[in-house]
């Protein structure tokens, strides 16, 4: 099962927006964002070791 939460960053006007087509609850959306933050941090730390 896959659910989608899209975050869009506009570098021209500086806006950040999101869409939630699968209607995730606030808890699900925030949990997914937190998990992705951890994945990005892990990638950053792995690259820093190289």
Chimera marker file (.cmm) of the C-alpha trace (Angstrom):
<marker_set name="trace">
<marker id="1" x="0.000" y="0.000" z="0.000" r="1" g="1" b="0" radius="0.5"/>
<marker id="2" x="1.328" y="3.407" z="-0.947" r="1" g="1" b="0" radius="0.5"/>
<marker id="3" x="0.134" y="6.858" z="0.074" r="1" g="1" b="0" radius="0.5"/>
<marker id="4" x="1.272" y="10.157" z="-1.422" r="1" g="1" b="0" radius="0.5"/>
<marker id="5" x="2.048" y="13.466" z="0.255" r="1" g="1" b="0" radius="0.5"/>
<marker id="6" x="3.643" y="16.014" z="-2.080" r="1" g="1" b="0" radius="0.5"/>
<marker id="7" x="5.643" y="19.016" z="-0.880" r="1" g="1" b="0" radius="0.5"/>
<marker id="8" x="6.299" y="21.734" z="-3.447" r="1" g="1" b="0" radius="0.5"/>
<marker id="9" x="8.920" y="24.472" z="-3.032" r="1" g="1" b="0" radius="0.5"/>
<marker id="10" x="8.838" y="27.485" z="-5.363" r="1" g="1" b="0" radius="0.5"/>
<marker id="11" x="12.298" y="29.028" z="-5.397" r="1" g="1" b="0" radius="0.5"/>
<marker id="12" x="11.087" y="32.045" z="-7.367" r="1" g="1" b="0" radius="0.5"/>
<marker id="13" x="8.564" y="33.392" z="-4.860" r="1" g="1" b="0" radius="0.5"/>
<marker id="14" x="9.744" y="31.396" z="-1.823" r="1" g="1" b="0" radius="0.5"/>
<marker id="15" x="6.442" y="29.661" z="-1.210" r="1" g="1" b="0" radius="0.5"/>
<marker id="16" x="6.084" y="26.129" z="0.135" r="1" g="1" b="0" radius="0.5"/>
<marker id="17" x="2.878" y="24.180" z="-0.399" r="1" g="1" b="0" radius="0.5"/>
<marker id="18" x="1.682" y="20.609" z="-0.099" r="1" g="1" b="0" radius="0.5"/>
<marker id="19" x="-1.004" y="18.401" z="-1.513" r="1" g="1" b="0" radius="0.5"/>
<marker id="20" x="-2.542" y="15.411" z="0.210" r="1" g="1" b="0" radius="0.5"/>
<marker id="21" x="-4.392" y="13.471" z="-2.498" r="1" g="1" b="0" radius="0.5"/>
<marker id="22" x="-4.655" y="10.305" z="-0.377" r="1" g="1" b="0" radius="0.5"/>
<marker id="23" x="-6.147" y="12.240" z="2.546" r="1" g="1" b="0" radius="0.5"/>
<marker id="24" x="-3.586" y="11.168" z="5.144" r="1" g="1" b="0" radius="0.5"/>
<marker id="25" x="-4.480" y="12.153" z="8.686" r="1" g="1" b="0" radius="0.5"/>
<marker id="26" x="-2.381" y="14.871" z="10.323" r="1" g="1" b="0" radius="0.5"/>
<marker id="27" x="-0.611" y="12.194" z="12.381" r="1" g="1" b="0" radius="0.5"/>
<marker id="28" x="0.186" y="10.121" z="9.300" r="1" g="1" b="0" radius="0.5"/>
<marker id="29" x="1.443" y="13.142" z="7.350" r="1" g="1" b="0" radius="0.5"/>
<marker id="30" x="3.628" y="14.444" z="10.177" r="1" g="1" b="0" radius="0.5"/>
<marker id="31" x="4.961" y="10.944" z="10.853" r="1" g="1" b="0" radius="0.5"/>
<marker id="32" x="5.893" y="10.515" z="7.191" r="1" g="1" b="0" radius="0.5"/>
<marker id="33" x="7.606" y="13.921" z="7.120" r="1" g="1" b="0" radius="0.5"/>
<marker id="34" x="9.584" y="13.067" z="10.283" r="1" g="1" b="0" radius="0.5"/>
<marker id="35" x="10.650" y="9.724" z="8.808" r="1" g="1" b="0" radius="0.5"/>
<marker id="36" x="11.816" y="11.392" z="5.594" r="1" g="1" b="0" radius="0.5"/>
<marker id="37" x="13.785" y="13.920" z="7.682" r="1" g="1" b="0" radius="0.5"/>
<marker id="38" x="15.604" y="10.985" z="9.298" r="1" g="1" b="0" radius="0.5"/>
<marker id="39" x="16.318" y="9.389" z="5.908" r="1" g="1" b="0" radius="0.5"/>
<marker id="40" x="17.743" y="12.652" z="4.559" r="1" g="1" b="0" radius="0.5"/>
<marker id="41" x="19.880" y="13.099" z="7.682" r="1" g="1" b="0" radius="0.5"/>
<marker id="42" x="21.216" y="9.550" z="7.321" r="1" g="1" b="0" radius="0.5"/>
<marker id="43" x="22.130" y="10.193" z="3.679" r="1" g="1" b="0" radius="0.5"/>
<marker id="44" x="23.837" y="13.458" z="4.670" r="1" g="1" b="0" radius="0.5"/>
<marker id="45" x="25.837" y="11.731" z="7.417" r="1" g="1" b="0" radius="0.5"/>
<marker id="46" x="26.855" y="8.888" z="5.076" r="1" g="1" b="0" radius="0.5"/>
<marker id="47" x="28.059" y="11.401" z="2.470" r="1" g="1" b="0" radius="0.5"/>
<marker id="48" x="29.981" y="13.351" z="5.132" r="1" g="1" b="0" radius="0.5"/>
<marker id="49" x="31.916" y="10.188" z="6.064" r="1" g="1" b="0" radius="0.5"/>
<marker id="50" x="33.205" y="9.794" z="2.497" r="1" g="1" b="0" radius="0.5"/>
<link id1="1" id2="2" r="1" g="1" b="0" radius="0.2"/>
<link id1="2" id2="3" r="1" g="1" b="0" radius="0.2"/>
<link id1="3" id2="4" r="1" g="1" b="0" radius="0.2"/>
<link id1="4" id2="5" r="1" g="1" b="0" radius="0.2"/>
<link id1="5" id2="6" r="1" g="1" b="0" radius="0.2"/>
<link id1="6" id2="7" r="1" g="1" b="0" radius="0.2"/>
<link id1="7" id2="8" r="1" g="1" b="0" radius="0.2"/>
<link id1="8" id2="9" r="1" g="1" b="0" radius="0.2"/>
<link id1="9" id2="10" r="1" g="1" b="0" radius="0.2"/>
<link id1="10" id2="11" r="1" g="1" b="0" radius="0.2"/>
<link id1="11" id2="12" r="1" g="1" b="0" radius="0.2"/>
<link id1="12" id2="13" r="1" g="1" b="0" radius="0.2"/>
<link id1="13" id2="14" r="1" g="1" b="0" radius="0.2"/>
<link id1="14" id2="15" r="1" g="1" b="0" radius="0.2"/>
<link id1="15" id2="16" r="1" g="1" b="0" radius="0.2"/>
<link id1="16" id2="17" r="1" g="1" b="0" radius="0.2"/>
<link id1="17" id2="18" r="1" g="1" b="0" radius="0.2"/>
<link id1="18" id2="19" r="1" g="1" b="0" radius="0.2"/>
<link id1="19" id2="20" r="1" g="1" b="0" radius="0.2"/>
<link id1="20" id2="21" r="1" g="1" b="0" radius="0.2"/>
<link id1="21" id2="22" r="1" g="1" b="0" radius="0.2"/>
<link id1="22" id2="23" r="1" g="1" b="0" radius="0.2"/>
<link id1="23" id2="24" r="1" g="1" b="0" radius="0.2"/>
<link id1="24" id2="25" r="1" g="1" b="0" radius="0.2"/>
<link id1="25" id2="26" r="1" g="1" b="0" radius="0.2"/>
<link id1="26" id2="27" r="1" g="1" b="0" radius="0.2"/>
<link id1="27" id2="28" r="1" g="1" b="0" radius="0.2"/>
<link id1="28" id2="29" r="1" g="1" b="0" radius="0.2"/>
<link id1="29" id2="30" r="1" g="1" b="0" radius="0.2"/>
<link id1="30" id2="31" r="1" g="1" b="0" radius="0.2"/>
<link id1="31" id2="32" r="1" g="1" b="0" radius="0.2"/>
<link id1="32" id2="33" r="1" g="1" b="0" radius="0.2"/>
<link id1="33" id2="34" r="1" g="1" b="0" radius="0.2"/>
<link id1="34" id2="35" r="1" g="1" b="0" radius="0.2"/>
<link id1="35" id2="36" r="1" g="1" b="0" radius="0.2"/>
<link id1="36" id2="37" r="1" g="1" b="0" radius="0.2"/>
<link id1="37" id2="38" r="1" g="1" b="0" radius="0.2"/>
<link id1="38" id2="39" r="1" g="1" b="0" radius="0.2"/>
<link id1="39" id2="40" r="1" g="1" b="0" radius="0.2"/>
<link id1="40" id2="41" r="1" g="1" b="0" radius="0.2"/>
<link id1="41" id2="42" r="1" g="1" b="0" radius="0.2"/>
<link id1="42" id2="43" r="1" g="1" b="0" radius="0.2"/>
<link id1="43" id2="44" r="1" g="1" b="0" radius="0.2"/>
<link id1="44" id2="45" r="1" g="1" b="0" radius="0.2"/>
<link id1="45" id2="46" r="1" g="1" b="0" radius="0.2"/>
<link id1="46" id2="47" r="1" g="1" b="0" radius="0.2"/>
<link id1="47" id2="48" r="1" g="1" b="0" radius="0.2"/>
<link id1="48" id2="49" r="1" g="1" b="0" radius="0.2"/>
<link id1="49" id2="50" r="1" g="1" b="0" radius="0.2"/>
</marker_set>
